[in-house]
Amino acid sequence: MLCGWQLWEWPHVMVEAEFHAIWLSPDGQMVDVTPKLHHETKVLFVSDPRRRYTGATVDNVRLPVRDDQLIRHFIGVSEAITHVLSRGVPTADGHVSVPANEIEPLQQAQQFLGHALLTGLRDHQPCLCGGGRKYKRCHGPELERAFAL
């Protein structure tokens, strides 16, 4: 097993690195045996000899590609979700059990922010909720208060 980081870019939003492991064959070929969610055939993998798999959750590293409150909020909510899930109890089917009142608001916020970013919304444009105010004056402060972003 060779540990490192699987990297990808969400264009105009962020670059993300996920702690990942691949199989190093006896002839030195790197083989990724993990099924890909979107059926990618190639991924960028960077080995990190300082890292070892210990069974503990390792949060992704997310770096925004521009200064925008929406992106910072998406990253903050994503980190909060990982934190809640890391405190959860593993179930027999491979999922993690956490209190719904802790995870559901975070997932809803992540879904709202992800949709806003997919549509190309910027923090200085009208919010997707339809209230007429800019995101940074509408849902931006609300999310900061709710999730301490």
C-alpha positions in Angstrom: 0.0 0.0 0.0 1.2 3.5 -0.9 -0.4 6.4 0.8 -0.8 9.9 -0.6 -3.3 12.3 -2.0 -5.8 12.0 -4.8 -6.2 15.5 -6.4 -8.8 17.2 -8.5 -10.0 20.6 -9.4 -13.5 22.1 -9.3 -12.8 24.7 -12.0 -13.1 28.3 -10.8 -14.0 27.1 -7.3 -11.3 25.0 -5.5 -8.6 22.4 -5.6 -9.2 19.4 -3.4 -6.9 16.7 -2.1 -8.2 13.5 -0.6 -6.1 11.2 1.6 -5.9 8.0 -0.5 -4.0 4.7 -0.9 -3.1 2.7 -3.9 -1.6 -0.7 -4.4 2.0 -0.8 -5.5 2.5 -3.9 -7.6 5.7 -6.1 -7.2 7.0 -4.6 -10.5 6.5 -1.0 -9.1 3.3 -0.1 -11.0 0.8 2.0 -9.1 -2.7 0.6 -9.3 -5.8 2.3 -7.9 -8.3 -0.4 -7.0 -10.9 2.1 -5.5 -14.1 2.4 -7.5 -14.6 6.0 -8.7 -17.9 7.8 -8.0 -18.1 9.4 -11.5 -16.2 6.5 -13.3 -13.0 8.5 -13.8 -10.4 6.5 -15.7 -7.4 8.6 -14.5 -6.7 10.5 -11.3 -3.8 12.5 -10.2 -2.1 10.8 -7.3 0.8 12.2 -5.3 2.5 9.9 -2.9 3.2 11.2 0.6 5.8 9.0 2.4 5.1 10.9 5.7 1.6 9.5 5.8 0.3 6.1 7.0 -3.2 4.7 7.1 -4.2 4.3 10.8 -7.9 3.9 10.4 -8.6 7.5 11.6 -10.5 9.9 9.4 -8.3 12.4 7.5 -10.2 15.4 6.2 -9.7 16.5 2.6 -7.5 19.5 2.0 -9.5 22.2 0.1 -8.0 25.3 -1.3 -10.2 28.0 -2.9 -9.0 29.3 -6.3 -10.6 32.7 -5.7 -11.5 34.9 -2.8 -15.3 34.4 -2.5 -17.4 34.0 0.6 -19.5 31.2 -1.0 -16.4 29.1 -1.5 -15.2 29.7 2.0 -18.6 28.7 3.4 -18.7 25.6 1.2 -15.2 24.6 2.5 -16.2 25.4 6.1 -19.4 23.3 6.0 -17.5 20.4 4.3 -15.0 20.5 7.1 -17.8 20.5 9.7 -19.4 17.5 8.1 -16.2 15.6 8.3 -15.8 16.5 11.9 -19.3 15.3 12.8 -18.9 12.1 10.9 -15.5 11.4 12.5 -17.3 11.4 15.9 -20.0 9.0 14.6 -20.4 5.3 15.4 -19.6 2.9 12.5 -22.5 0.6 11.6 -22.4 -3.0 10.3 -23.2 -1.8 6.7 -20.2 0.5 6.5 -22.1 3.7 7.2 -21.6 6.1 10.2 -24.4 6.8 12.6 -24.6 10.4 13.8 -27.5 12.4 15.3 -29.7 13.8 12.5 -29.9 17.2 14.2 -26.1 17.5 13.9 -25.6 16.4 10.3 -28.8 17.3 8.4 -28.4 21.1 8.7 -24.8 20.8 7.5 -25.8 18.6 4.6 -28.5 21.0 3.6 -26.2 24.0 3.7 -23.6 22.1 1.7 -26.2 21.2 -0.9 -27.4 24.8 -1.1 -23.8 26.2 -1.4 -22.8 23.5 -3.9 -25.8 24.3 -6.1 -25.0 28.0 -5.9 -21.4 27.4 -6.9 -22.5 25.1 -9.8 -24.7 27.9 -11.2 -21.7 30.2 -11.1 -23.1 32.4 -8.3 -20.6 34.8 -6.7 -21.0 36.3 -3.2 -21.7 39.8 -4.6 -24.6 38.5 -6.8 -28.3 38.1 -5.9 -28.8 35.0 -3.6 -30.4 31.9 -5.1 -33.2 32.0 -2.5 -34.9 34.7 -4.5 -34.9 37.3 -1.7 -33.3 39.9 -3.9 -30.3 40.6 -1.7 -26.7 39.7 -2.5 -25.6 36.4 -1.0 -23.1 38.1 1.3 -25.9 40.1 2.8 -28.6 37.3 2.6 -27.6 33.7 3.5 -23.9 34.6 4.0 -24.3 36.1 7.5 -26.9 33.4 8.4 -24.6 30.6 7.6 -21.7 32.2 9.5 -23.9 32.5 12.6 -25.3 29.0 12.3 -22.1 27.2 11.7 -19.4 29.5 13.1 -17.7 29.9 9.7 
